[in-house]
């Protein structure tokens, strides 16, 4: 995650369909579902925190997400919180 730019990810998410949002969450699950602190460095945690902050900001702004996309976004926020906690 630390090799990705959170600003570019949020731009991608803003333009994604609900299916694409679900696919993105699936990728994160594949990588981080059983992650522990010793497997990842602090940069990954910081990148997730930045992405979570950007997603929350985007939710508070005007956006074009429908109800299904918002459900996926809310699950993404929950997933990011979970991954951050288990790796901290």
Beta strands, then each sheet from edge to edge (+ up, - down):
end
